[in-house]
Amino acid sequence: MAGQNGGMDFGAMLSGAGKQLLNQGGQALMQYGAQTLGNIINEVFQKKQVEEKRFLPSIKNYKVLGETRPSSFGPATYQDFKDIRARCVAEGRLFEDPEFPAVDRSLYYKERLDRPITWLRPGEICDDPQLFVEGYSRFDVQQGELGDCWLLAAVANLTLHRKLFFQVVPDDQSFDEEYAGVFHFRFWQYGRWVDVVIDDRLPTYRGKLVFLHSSENNEFWSALLEKAYAKLHGSYEALKGGSTCEAMEDFTGGVTEMYDMAELPPNFYTILLKAYERNSLSGCSIEPDPNILEAETPAGLIRGHAYSVTKVKYVDIETPGRAGKIPLLRLRNPWGNEAEWNGPWSDKSPEWRFIPQSEKEEMGLTFDDDGEFWMSFKDFVNHFSRVEICNLNPDSLDPEECPEGCTKKWEMSVFEGEWVRGVTAGGCRNYLETFWKNPQYTVTLKDVDEGDEENKCTIIVALMQKNRRSQRHQGLECLTIGFAVYRLPDYGHVPKPLDVNFFKYNASVGRSQAFINLREVSARFKLDPGSYVIVPSTFDPDEEGEFLLRVFSEKSNNMTENDEDIGMGDVDERVKEIAPDPEPADPVREFFNRLAGADGEVDWQELKEILDYAMREELAMRHGGAYDGGGVHPVPPGGGVGAAPGSEPSCLEQLLCALCTPICKEVGIDLQQVQGQQNTQESVHLTQPQPQTELRGQGFSKEVCRSMVAMLDKDGSGGLGFDEFKTLWIDLRNWRAVFRLYDTEGRGAIPAHNLRDALHSAGYTVNAHVLNVLAHRYGSSDGYIQFDDFIMCSVRLKTMIANNEPLENLERELQWNK
């Protein structure tokens, strides 16, 4: 029994050892496989809807701000301020703006006002109108009946920065010299500054301004600025509800970051300090009380009120037995009155006795009831709810006008892009199969931040969607947008653009906090030196829109598009098998010469006649079974006139058809009928409907034929010689073979999502920008590209590459054809 038990124990032990060995071997094999193939990443991106509240100002109360033209009155025309003023002065009249007339629809697009509005010029409101009275200040900004206090806060902040102010409010205008009732203001819109011209008719009720106005009855710069901003967005009503940070972007061209005090990064004071050093505009606020407007806290702070951060500094402190530095901030209440913080480090608080006198002088310390006060970083975090930082681009401020300590600038890169349905609108990483089709951008970080203990690089990525407000009348609001950042391997080759396999096995190293329906989303990252790819996208696939992608960094970021170069490549081997090059033969030249006539060339009309008949005749010679629209299949036996069974009709045979068919028709002979009598198999008549063929209706269009002639007409004669025609025919056969290869749905059209692959097979490489333009220019509204349009697309692309034309030429053609 003991022996039996011992044997059983040994057997059990052996069995257990075997299982353990197998488990360890299996785990090792799994680890090896993961290292070899990579782990399939299962990242899930979250979608959020913006939260809107009725009390203001709150940075949670978001609206879309900023358009390139008013949406209420159709396309805007360019208005030159100086030219308009000169003409009005010469003609002795006051300007009336046709782009933003003094009518109700300039006031609202949905909600009517409850009182009659009269549009008056400043000279009709007071006796001595002025643009500025004793300069400009925050007191010139008084809110009217419009719910745009977010704009009031941004304008008040703007008055603190002289260069920024006059960048928005040019000082080349007044009510005195050359007054003609016309003024202009400048706003940043999606990467460029826009000059907005207005007349000075303002909405009033019983002789008083209804909206934004100055505390001085005869000062009008703030009211006119609000009108220009309303024109930019289409109406005054469009300014209801918004975020101060978005308005600050429109006034400065900066990138805004928003921080919730409950979710601060550990280095937040360093972020504030570096933002101050780079002239960034910072503001903070406390969550409003929904029941009490601008309620005051026991510490003397105002809820729902926008404060400006005017200085960030480590201050020397000397206490008994200890010396060091303490992080402090100086804040300002835009009211500029006695409503100030009353806690530690407030005016005349006992803490100041520990600060050396020299340090106080360097800080410019004063204890006036001017709305400005100091507080510790700890109290700042505990008493405020959120912080907004508007990081200015390098050109926004003059270094000579910067406050003391503001000595550095951000490095900035900007790219404009677009999501096009079926082409480059791939959706977020949740949709792995299409995510890689989104536009991609590479940043290369080589130099670490100054004084960074971790030897890392800071970047701020900001994705802004463009021109959504102009589509609100169509029921369209902001898209849900976001982005992801991926680290590129230091060694080895990765495709450009990154393909589906890369994203399948590589996780993002950073991303926007969520995909959300805001005008702009941004995030700050600290990354190791190296190369990274940023992928901006909408949350769902096939959502179309334009965007602006900006990257701010402390050092150079070398941002580029992560995509193919535009150029020529190799033709797909499958295409070569489908459409072998026709071999030259003397009879071909003979028949071409007979058709071309004495000049030896064919013009676009003769070319159209040749191509239409040749293409259709070739399909007829296939006896109805060659092409069903869904890829390429073997050609059944048969052929055209003189064709060997199972052979591809030659160029000679097609020219014969083109030449003979019109003659036979004149004498009443139907070549198809004759052919059918000679052949027992079913034939296809050219005049019968031919389902799933490439050409429909009138055959090749006039535009296509003219473009083909222009592509190959090197001598400018307006026609093609035989050698040029032969080159064209080779291209056409290839393009037609490509079309058949990628008409995967069998509907006689290429889906737009196959366009890049189709162009690759035809021997062209294009980037996402070109792909978007081609899809707009040659695609249909349902996301498909017909044969005629695909040929035109190929012709145009080959011409552009051969002549080294800039992409702008193709974009201009797109605008002309809209």
C-alpha positions in Angstrom: 0.0 0.0 0.0 2.9 2.3 0.9 4.5 1.5 -2.4 1.3 2.1 -4.2 0.8 5.4 -2.5 4.4 6.4 -3.2 3.8 5.5 -6.8 0.7 7.6 -6.9 2.5 10.5 -5.3 5.3 10.2 -7.7 2.9 10.1 -10.6 1.0 13.0 -9.4 4.2 15.0 -8.8 5.3 14.1 -12.3 2.0 15.1 -13.8 2.1 18.5 -11.9 5.7 19.1 -13.0 4.6 18.4 -16.6 1.7 20.9 -16.3 4.0 23.5 -14.8 6.5 23.0 -17.6 3.8 23.4 -20.2 2.5 26.5 -18.5 5.9 28.1 -18.3 6.6 27.1 -21.9 3.3 28.5 -23.0 3.9 31.8 -21.2 7.4 32.1 -22.7 5.9 31.4 -26.1 3.2 34.0 -25.5 5.8 36.6 -24.4 7.9 35.8 -27.5 4.9 36.2 -29.7 4.0 39.5 -28.1 7.5 40.8 -28.6 7.5 39.6 -32.2 4.1 40.7 -33.3 3.2 43.2 -30.6 0.2 43.1 -28.3 -3.1 44.1 -29.9 -4.0 47.3 -28.2 -7.5 47.7 -27.0 -7.7 51.4 -26.4 -11.2 52.9 -25.9 -11.7 56.6 -26.4 -14.5 58.4 -24.5 -17.0 60.8 -25.8 -18.4 63.8 -23.9 -21.1 66.4 -24.5 -20.4 69.9 -23.5 -22.2 71.1 -20.4 -24.1 74.4 -20.9 -25.2 76.6 -18.0 -27.2 79.7 -17.9 -25.1 81.8 -15.5 -22.0 83.5 -16.7 -19.1 83.9 -16.9 -18.1 80.3 -16.5 -15.6 78.4 -18.7 -18.1 75.5 -18.7 -20.6 77.6 -20.6 -19.2 77.0 -24.1 -20.5 78.2 -27.4 -18.9 78.0 -30.8 -17.1 81.3 -31.6 -15.5 82.6 -34.7 -16.2 82.3 -38.4 -14.6 83.5 -41.5 -17.7 85.3 -42.7 -21.2 86.2 -41.5 -23.6 83.3 -42.1 -26.8 85.5 -42.3 -26.2 87.3 -45.5 -24.4 84.8 -47.8 -20.8 85.0 -48.9 -18.9 88.1 -47.8 -16.9 90.3 -50.2 -13.5 91.8 -49.3 -13.9 95.3 -47.8 -10.8 97.6 -47.8 -11.2 100.1 -44.9 -8.9 102.8 -46.4 -10.4 102.5 -49.8 -14.0 102.7 -48.5 -13.2 105.7 -46.3 -11.4 107.6 -49.1 -14.4 107.1 -51.5 -16.9 108.1 -48.8 -14.9 111.2 -47.9 -14.6 112.2 -51.6 -18.3 111.7 -52.2 -19.3 113.4 -49.0 -21.4 110.5 -47.6 -21.4 108.3 -44.6 -20.7 104.6 -45.1 -23.6 102.1 -44.9 -22.4 98.5 -44.7 -24.2 96.2 -47.1 -22.6 93.1 -45.5 -24.1 93.9 -42.1 -27.0 96.2 -42.6 -29.0 98.0 -39.9 -31.9 95.6 -39.8 -33.4 93.1 -37.4 -31.5 90.1 -38.8 -28.2 91.6 -37.8 -29.5 91.6 -34.3 -30.9 88.0 -34.1 -31.4 84.8 -36.0 -34.0 83.3 -33.7 -35.0 85.3 -30.6 -36.6 88.6 -31.2 -36.0 91.6 -28.9 -39.0 92.7 -26.8 -38.7 96.3 -27.8 -38.3 98.4 -30.9 -34.6 99.1 -31.8 -33.4 102.2 -33.6 -30.0 102.2 -35.3 -28.2 105.5 -34.6 -24.8 106.8 -35.3 -22.7 108.1 -32.4 -23.2 111.7 -33.6 -27.0 111.1 -33.2 -26.5 109.8 -29.6 -24.3 112.5 -28.2 -22.7 115.9 -29.2 -19.0 115.1 -29.2 -18.5 111.4 -30.1 -14.9 110.0 -29.6 -13.3 106.7 -30.2 -11.3 107.1 -26.9 -11.8 109.4 -24.0 -8.6 109.8 -22.0 -7.2 106.6 -23.4 -8.7 103.2 -22.9 -9.3 101.1 -19.8 -11.3 98.3 -18.2 -13.9 101.0 -17.2 -14.7 101.5 -20.9 -16.3 98.0 -20.9 -19.9 98.1 -19.5 -22.2 95.2 -20.2 -25.5 95.8 -21.9 -28.6 93.6 -22.3 -26.8 91.0 -24.3 -25.6 87.9 -22.4 -21.9 88.4 -23.5 -20.1 89.1 -20.2 -17.6 86.5 -21.3 -16.7 89.0 -24.1 -16.6 91.8 -21.5 -14.0 89.9 -19.5 -11.9 89.3 -22.5 -12.0 92.9 -23.7 -11.2 94.1 -20.2 -8.2 91.8 -20.2 -7.2 93.1 -23.6 -6.9 96.7 -22.3 -4.0 95.5 -20.0 -1.8 94.8 -23.1 -1.1 97.8 -25.3 0.2 96.0 -28.4 -2.5 93.4 -28.3 -5.1 96.1 -27.9 -4.1 98.2 -30.9 -3.7 95.0 -32.9 -7.4 94.5 -32.4 -8.4 98.1 -32.3 -6.3 99.9 -34.9 -5.5 103.6 -34.0 -5.8 104.8 -37.6 -9.4 105.9 -37.2 -11.4 108.5 -35.3 -14.5 110.7 -35.3 -12.5 113.7 -36.2 -10.0 113.3 -39.1 -11.4 111.8 -42.3 -14.6 110.6 -40.5 -16.9 108.8 -42.9 -18.9 106.6 -40.6 -16.6 103.6 -41.2 -14.4 101.7 -38.7 -12.4 98.5 -38.7 -11.2 95.9 -36.2 -9.0 92.9 -36.4 -9.6 89.4 -35.1 -7.6 86.2 -35.3 -9.5 83.5 -37.2 -8.1 80.0 -37.8 -4.5 80.9 -38.4 -4.8 84.4 -39.9 -5.9 87.9 -38.9 -9.1 89.1 -40.4 -9.9 92.8 -40.9 -13.6 93.4 -40.2 -15.1 96.7 -41.6 -18.3 98.1 -40.2 -20.4 101.3 -40.3 -21.0 103.1 -37.0 -24.8 102.6 -36.8 -25.4 101.1 -33.4 -28.6 99.5 -31.9 -30.3 101.9 -29.4 -33.6 102.1 -27.4 -34.8 105.6 -26.5 -31.5 107.1 -27.6 -29.3 104.9 -25.4 -27.0 102.0 -26.5 -28.6 98.6 -25.9 -25.5 96.5 -25.8 -21.8 96.9 -24.8 -20.9 100.5 -24.0 -18.5 102.7 -22.1 -18.9 104.4 -18.8 -18.3 107.7 -20.7 -21.4 108.6 -22.7 -19.4 109.9 -25.7 -16.8 107.0 -25.9 -17.5 104.3 -28.5 -14.6 102.0 -29.1 -16.1 99.2 -27.0 -19.5 99.4 -28.7 -18.0 99.4 -32.2 -15.7 96.5 -31.2 -18.7 94.5 -30.1 -20.5 95.3 -33.4 -17.5 94.1 -35.5 -17.4 90.9 -33.5 -21.1 90.4 -34.0 -20.6 90.9 -37.7 -17.8 88.3 -37.7 -20.3 85.8 -36.3 -23.4 86.8 -38.2 -25.5 88.6 -35.6 -25.5 90.1 -32.1 -27.5 87.1 -30.9 -24.7 84.8 -31.9 -22.6 86.3 -29.1 -25.0 85.0 -26.4 -23.1 82.7 -24.1 -19.4 81.9 -24.5 -16.0 81.5 -22.9 -13.5 84.2 -22.1 -10.7 82.0 -23.3 -12.2 81.6 -26.7 -12.6 85.3 -27.1 -9.0 85.8 -25.9 -7.9 83.4 -28.7 -9.7 85.6 -31.2 -8.0 88.7 -29.8 -4.5 87.2 -29.7 -4.2 84.1 -31.8 -3.1 82.2 -28.8 -3.8 78.6 -27.6 -5.9 78.2 -24.5 -5.5 75.6 -21.7 -8.1 75.1 -19.1 -7.4 73.5 -15.7 -9.9 72.3 -13.0 -8.4 72.8 -9.6 -9.7 69.4 -8.6 -7.5 67.7 -11.3 -4.3 69.7 -11.4 -1.0 68.2 -12.6 1.7 68.1 -9.9 3.9 70.7 -11.6 1.1 73.2 -12.0 2.9 76.1 -10.4 5.8 75.5 -12.8 3.3 75.6 -15.7 2.0 79.0 -14.4 5.5 80.3 -13.9 6.6 79.3 -17.5 3.3 80.7 -18.9 4.0 84.0 -17.3 7.6 84.0 -18.6 6.2 83.6 -22.1 3.7 86.4 -21.8 0.7 84.0 -21.6 -2.6 85.6 -20.4 -3.9 83.8 -17.4 -7.3 84.1 -15.7 -9.1 82.3 -13.0 -12.7 82.1 -11.6 -14.8 80.5 -8.9 -17.9 78.5 -9.7 -20.8 80.8 -9.6 -23.7 80.6 -7.2 -26.8 79.8 -9.3 -29.0 81.7 -6.9 -26.9 84.8 -6.3 -25.3 86.9 -9.0 -21.6 87.5 -8.2 -21.9 86.4 -4.6 -19.0 87.4 -2.4 -17.1 84.7 -0.4 -16.0 85.3 3.2 -12.4 85.6 1.9 -13.5 88.6 -0.2 -13.5 86.9 -3.6 -16.4 87.2 -6.1 -18.1 84.0 -7.4 -18.6 83.7 -11.1 -16.1 86.6 -11.7 -13.1 86.5 -14.0 -9.9 87.4 -12.3 -6.6 88.1 -14.2 -3.3 86.6 -13.1 -0.8 89.5 -13.5 2.3 88.0 -12.0 3.7 84.6 -10.9 6.9 84.6 -8.8 9.0 82.7 -6.3 9.4 85.4 -3.6 12.4 85.5 -1.1 11.2 85.1 2.5 13.1 85.3 5.7 11.6 84.0 8.9 13.3 83.6 12.2 15.9 80.8 11.8 15.0 80.1 8.2 15.2 81.6 4.7 13.9 80.4 1.4 11.4 81.1 -1.4 7.6 80.9 -1.4 5.4 80.6 -4.5 3.1 83.6 -4.8 0.7 85.0 -7.4 -0.7 88.5 -8.0 -4.3 88.7 -9.1 -6.5 91.5 -10.3 -10.2 92.0 -10.1 -11.2 93.7 -13.3 -13.6 96.0 -11.4 -10.5 97.7 -10.0 -12.1 98.5 -6.6 -11.8 97.4 -3.0 -13.3 93.9 -3.6 -10.1 92.0 -2.8 -8.8 88.9 -1.2 -8.6 89.4 2.6 -6.6 86.3 3.6 -2.8 85.6 4.0 -0.6 87.8 1.7 -3.5 90.2 1.1 -2.8 94.0 1.3 -1.1 94.9 4.6 -1.3 91.3 6.0 1.3 90.4 8.6 3.1 87.9 6.3 4.7 90.8 4.4 7.0 91.6 7.3 9.0 88.5 6.4 9.8 89.8 2.9 13.0 91.8 2.5 12.5 95.4 1.5 14.6 95.0 -1.6 12.3 92.1 -2.7 9.2 94.3 -2.1 10.6 97.0 -4.3 11.5 94.5 -7.0 7.9 93.2 -6.9 6.5 96.7 -7.1 4.4 96.0 -4.0 1.5 98.5 -3.3 -1.4 98.3 -1.0 -4.0 100.4 -2.8 -7.7 99.7 -3.2 -7.2 99.0 -6.9 -8.5 95.4 -7.1 -5.0 93.9 -7.2 -3.7 91.6 -4.5 -1.3 88.8 -3.8 -2.0 85.3 -2.5 -0.1 82.1 -1.9 -0.2 79.3 -4.5 -1.8 77.0 -1.8 -4.6 79.4 -1.2 -5.0 80.1 -4.9 -5.6 76.4 -5.5 -8.0 76.1 -2.5 -10.2 79.1 -3.3 -10.5 79.2 -7.1 -12.3 76.6 -9.2 -10.5 76.8 -12.5 -7.7 78.5 -14.4 -7.5 79.5 -18.1 -4.1 80.1 -19.7 -4.0 81.7 -23.1 -0.5 81.0 -24.5 0.4 83.6 -27.1 2.1 82.9 -30.4 5.6 84.2 -30.8 4.5 87.3 -32.8 1.8 88.5 -30.4 3.9 90.6 -28.1 6.9 93.0 -28.6 9.7 92.0 -26.2 10.3 95.6 -25.4 6.8 96.0 -24.0 6.8 92.7 -22.0 6.5 93.0 -18.2 9.7 92.3 -16.2 10.4 88.6 -16.2 8.6 87.8 -19.5 11.6 87.0 -21.6 10.8 83.8 -23.4 8.6 82.8 -26.3 6.8 79.6 -27.4 7.9 77.8 -30.5 4.7 77.3 -32.6 3.8 75.1 -35.6 0.5 75.3 -37.4 -1.2 73.1 -40.0 -4.6 73.3 -41.6 -6.4 70.1 -42.5 -9.7 68.6 -43.3 -11.8 65.4 -42.7 -13.5 64.2 -45.8 -16.1 61.5 -45.7 -14.9 58.2 -47.0 -11.4 59.5 -47.6 -9.8 61.1 -44.5 -12.6 61.1 -41.9 -11.6 57.9 -40.1 -13.1 58.5 -36.7 -11.3 57.8 -33.4 -9.2 54.8 -32.4 -12.4 52.9 -31.5 -12.8 52.5 -35.3 -9.4 50.8 -35.9 -10.0 49.9 -39.6 -10.5 53.5 -40.6 -8.6 55.4 -37.9 -5.3 55.3 -39.9 -7.0 57.2 -42.7 -7.2 60.5 -40.6 -4.6 63.2 -41.4 -1.3 62.5 -39.5 1.4 65.0 -38.3 4.9 64.3 -37.0 6.7 66.4 -34.3 10.3 65.8 -33.6 11.5 66.8 -30.1 15.3 67.0 -29.8 16.1 69.5 -27.0 14.7 69.1 -23.5 13.1 72.0 -21.5 15.4 74.3 -19.7 15.9 73.3 -16.1 13.7 70.2 -16.4 14.9 67.6 -13.9 13.3 64.8 -15.9 15.0 65.8 -19.1 11.7 65.9 -21.0 10.1 68.2 -23.6 6.8 70.1 -23.1 4.3 70.4 -25.9 0.8 71.8 -26.0 -1.4 70.4 -28.7 -4.5 72.3 -29.7 -7.1 71.1 -32.2 -9.6 73.7 -33.4 -12.5 73.0 -35.8 -13.4 75.7 -38.3 -16.5 77.4 -39.6 -19.1 75.3 -37.8 -21.3 78.3 -36.8 -21.9 79.2 -40.5 -23.7 75.8 -40.8 -25.9 76.1 -37.7 -28.8 77.2 -39.9 -28.5 73.7 -41.5 -28.9 72.1 -38.0 -25.2 71.4 -37.7 -23.4 72.1 -34.5 -19.8 71.4 -33.3 -18.3 68.1 -34.2 -17.1 65.9 -31.4 -13.3 66.1 -31.8 -10.1 65.0 -30.2 -6.6 63.7 -30.9 -4.1 61.0 -29.9 -0.3 61.1 -29.8 1.9 58.1 -30.7 5.6 57.5 -30.3 7.5 56.5 -33.4 10.1 53.8 -32.9 13.7 55.0 -32.8 14.8 52.3 -35.2 13.3 50.4 -38.1 10.9 51.4 -40.8 7.3 52.4 -40.4 5.0 53.3 -43.2 4.0 56.9 -44.1 1.2 57.4 -43.2 1.1 55.0 -40.3 -1.2 52.1 -41.3 -3.8 50.0 -39.5 -1.2 47.5 -38.2 0.8 50.2 -36.4 -2.3 51.4 -34.5 -3.3 47.8 -33.8 -0.1 47.0 -31.9 0.9 50.4 -30.5 -0.8 52.4 -27.7 -1.0 56.2 -27.6 1.4 58.0 -25.3 -1.0 61.0 -24.9 -4.4 62.1 -26.0 -7.0 64.8 -25.4 -8.8 64.2 -22.2 -12.0 63.3 -24.1 -13.6 63.7 -27.5 -16.0 66.7 -27.0 -18.1 69.0 -29.0 -16.1 72.2 -28.4 -14.6 74.6 -30.9 -11.1 73.6 -29.6 -9.6 70.9 -27.5 -6.1 71.1 -26.1 -3.7 69.2 -23.8 -0.2 69.6 -22.4 2.3 66.8 -22.5 5.8 66.1 -21.1 7.5 63.7 -23.5 10.9 62.1 -23.9 13.0 63.4 -26.8 12.0 61.6 -30.0 9.5 61.6 -32.9 5.8 61.5 -32.3 2.7 61.3 -34.6 -0.4 63.3 -33.8 -3.7 62.0 -35.2 -6.6 64.5 -35.0 -10.0 63.1 -35.6 -13.7 63.3 -35.0 -15.2 60.7 -32.7 -17.3 58.9 -35.3 -16.1 58.1 -38.9 -17.3 60.0 -42.0 -17.9 63.3 -40.2 -16.7 66.1 -42.4 -15.1 69.3 -41.2 -12.1 71.6 -41.5 -9.6 72.0 -38.6 -6.5 73.8 -37.5 -3.8 71.9 -35.6 -1.3 73.9 -33.5 1.6 72.7 -31.5 3.4 74.9 -28.9 6.7 73.8 -27.4 9.5 75.3 -25.4 12.1 74.3 -28.0 11.7 73.6 -31.7 9.2 70.8 -32.6 9.9 70.4 -36.4 6.3 69.6 -37.2 5.5 68.1 -40.6 2.8 66.1 -42.3 3.3 62.4 -41.8 2.4 61.4 -45.3 3.7 60.4 -48.7 5.3 62.8 -51.1 3.3 63.7 -54.2 4.9 62.0 -57.1 5.1 59.0 -59.5 5.5 55.4 -58.4 5.3 52.0 -60.0 2.2 50.8 -61.7 0.5 47.9 -59.9 1.5 44.5 -61.3 -2.1 43.5 -61.4 -2.8 46.4 -63.7 0.0 45.4 -66.0 -1.5 42.0 -66.3 -5.0 43.3 -67.0 -3.8 46.0 -69.5 -0.6 45.0 -71.3 1.0 47.8 -73.3 -0.2 47.7 -76.9 2.7 47.0 -79.3 3.3 49.6 -82.0 2.5 48.5 -85.6 2.7 50.3 -88.9 -1.1 49.8 -89.7 -2.0 51.7 -86.5 -0.1 54.8 -87.7 -1.8 54.4 -91.1 -5.3 54.4 -89.7 -4.6 57.1 -87.3 -3.3 59.3 -90.1 -6.4 58.7 -92.1 -8.6 59.8 -89.2 -6.4 62.7 -88.3 -6.2 64.3 -91.7 -3.6 66.4 -93.4 -2.3 68.0 -90.1 -1.4 64.6 -88.7 -3.2 65.4 -85.4 -6.5 64.9 -83.7 -8.2 67.7 -81.8 -10.3 67.1 -78.7 -13.5 66.4 -80.7 -11.8 63.8 -82.9 -10.2 62.3 -79.8 -13.6 62.1 -78.1 -15.0 60.3 -81.2 -12.1 57.8 -81.2 -12.2 57.1 -77.5 -16.0 56.8 -77.2 -16.3 54.3 -80.0 -13.2 52.4 -79.1 -14.1 51.9 -75.5 -17.7 50.8 -76.2 -16.7 48.7 -79.1 -14.2 46.8 -77.0 -16.9 46.0 -74.5 -19.2 44.9 -77.3 -16.5 42.6 -78.6 -16.4 40.8 -75.2 -19.9 39.5 -75.9 -21.3 40.7 -72.7 -19.4 38.7 -70.2 -16.1 40.4 -69.6 -16.8 43.0 -67.0 -19.4 43.0 -64.4 -18.1 46.0 -62.4 -16.8 44.0 -59.5 -13.2 43.4 -60.2 -11.5 41.7 -63.2 -12.6 38.4 -64.6 -11.4 36.2 -67.5 -12.6 37.4 -70.9 -14.9 34.8 -72.6 -13.9 33.5 -76.0 -14.9 35.8 -78.8 -13.8 39.1 -80.1 -14.4 41.9 -82.5 -13.7 42.2 -86.2 -10.8 39.9 -86.9 -10.1 39.1 -83.3 -8.8 35.7 -82.3 -11.0 33.9 -79.8 -10.2 34.9 -76.2 -7.9 37.7 -77.2 -7.9 41.3 -76.0 -9.0 43.6 -78.9 -6.1 45.5 -80.2 -5.7 49.3 -80.7 -5.9 48.6 -84.5 -9.3 46.8 -84.1 -10.7 49.6 -82.1 -9.5 52.3 -84.5 -11.2 50.2 -87.3 -14.4 50.2 -85.4 -14.2 53.9 -84.8 -13.5 54.5 -88.5 -15.9 52.1 -90.0 -19.0 52.4 -87.8 -20.0 55.9 -88.8 -19.6 55.0 -92.5 -21.7 51.8 -92.1 -24.4 53.7 -90.3 -24.6 56.1 -93.3 -25.4 53.3 -95.7 -27.7 51.4 -93.3 -25.4 48.5 -92.3 -25.4 47.5 -88.7 -22.0 46.0 -87.9 -23.3 44.4 -84.7 -26.1 42.6 -86.6 -23.6 41.3 -89.1 -21.3 40.1 -86.4 -24.2 38.4 -84.6 -25.1 36.5 -87.8 -21.5 35.3 -88.1 -21.2 34.2 -84.4 -23.4 31.7 -82.6 -22.7 33.3 -79.3 -24.7 36.1 -77.9 -23.5 39.6 -79.0 -23.9 43.0 -77.4 -25.2 45.8 -79.6 -23.6 49.2 -79.1 -26.9 50.9 -79.1 -28.4 48.6 -76.5 -28.2 49.5 -72.8 -25.0 48.1 -71.3 -25.3 47.7 -67.5 -22.2 48.2 -65.4 -20.0 49.7 -68.1 -17.7 52.6 -67.3 -18.9 55.1 -69.8 -22.5 56.2 -69.7 -24.6 58.7 -71.6 -22.5 60.9 -73.9 -19.2 59.1 -73.3 -16.1 61.0 -72.5 -16.9 64.6 -71.6 -15.6 67.6 -73.3 -13.7 68.6 -70.2 -11.9 65.2 -70.0 -11.0 65.2 -73.7 -9.7 68.8 -73.6 -7.7 67.9 -70.5 -6.1 64.9 -72.2 -5.1 66.9 -75.1 -3.7 69.7 -72.9 -1.8 67.0 -70.8 0.1 65.7 -73.9 0.1 68.7 -76.3 3.7 69.8 -75.7 3.9 72.0 -78.8 0.6 73.9 -78.0 -1.0 73.0 -81.3 -4.3 72.0 -79.7 -4.1 68.5 -81.1 -2.3 65.1 -80.6 0.1 63.4 -83.0 0.3 59.6 -83.2 3.1 59.2 -80.6 1.2 61.4 -78.2 -2.0 59.5 -78.8 -0.2 56.2 -78.2 1.0 57.4 -74.9 -2.5 58.5 -73.9 -3.9 55.2 -75.0 -1.5 53.3 -72.7 -2.5 55.5 -69.8 -6.2 55.1 -70.5 -5.9 51.3 -70.6 -4.1 51.4 -67.3 -6.5 53.8 -65.7 -9.5 51.7 -66.9 -7.9 48.5 -65.5 -7.4 50.3 -62.2 -11.0 51.5 -62.2 -12.2 47.9 -62.7 -9.9 46.6 -60.0 -11.3 49.0 -57.4 -15.0 49.1 -58.4 -15.5 46.6 -55.5 -19.2 47.1 -55.2 -20.0 46.5 -58.8 -21.8 49.7 -59.4 -19.6 51.2 -62.1 -18.0 53.6 -59.6 -15.1 53.6 -57.2 -15.9 54.2 -53.5 -14.1 57.3 -52.2 -12.3 55.2 -49.5 -10.6 53.3 -52.3 -9.2 56.4 -54.0 -5.8 56.4 -52.4 -5.2 52.7 -53.2 -6.5 53.2 -56.7 -4.1 56.0 -57.3 -1.3 53.9 -55.9 -2.1 51.1 -58.4 -2.1 53.7 -61.2 1.4 54.7 -60.2 0.8 57.9 -58.2 1.6 58.8 -54.6 -0.5 61.5 -52.9 -0.8 62.9 -49.4 -4.0 63.5 -47.4 -4.3 67.1 -48.5 -4.2 66.2 -52.2 -6.5 63.3 -51.6 -9.1 65.6 -50.0 -9.0 68.1 -52.9 -9.3 65.3 -55.5 -12.3 63.8 -53.6 -14.0 67.2 -53.5 -13.3 67.9 -57.1 -14.1 64.6 -58.7 -16.3 62.7 -56.2 -20.1 62.7 -56.1 -22.2 63.7 -53.1 -22.8 60.0 -52.3 -19.1 59.3 -51.9 -18.3 57.6 -55.2 -16.2 58.5 -58.2 -17.5 57.7 -61.7 -15.3 56.4 -64.5 -15.3 59.7 -66.4 -14.3 61.6 -63.2 -11.6 59.0 -62.3 -10.0 59.5 -65.8 -10.2 63.3 -65.3 -8.7 62.9 -61.9 -5.8 60.8 -63.2 -5.2 63.2 -66.1 -5.2 66.2 -63.8 -2.9 64.5 -61.3 -0.4 63.4 -63.9 -0.3 66.9 -65.4 0.2 68.5 -62.0 3.1 66.1 -61.1 4.7 66.3 -64.6 4.6 70.1 -64.6 5.5 70.5 -60.9 2.4 72.6 -60.4 1.6 73.8 -56.9 -1.4 72.3 -55.1 -3.0 75.7 -55.0 -3.8 75.5 -58.7 -5.9 72.4 -58.0 -7.6 74.1 -55.0 -8.5 77.1 -57.2 -10.1 74.9 -59.7 -12.1 73.4 -56.9 -13.3 76.8 -55.8 -14.3 77.7 -59.4 -16.3 74.5 -59.7 -18.2 74.9 -56.4 
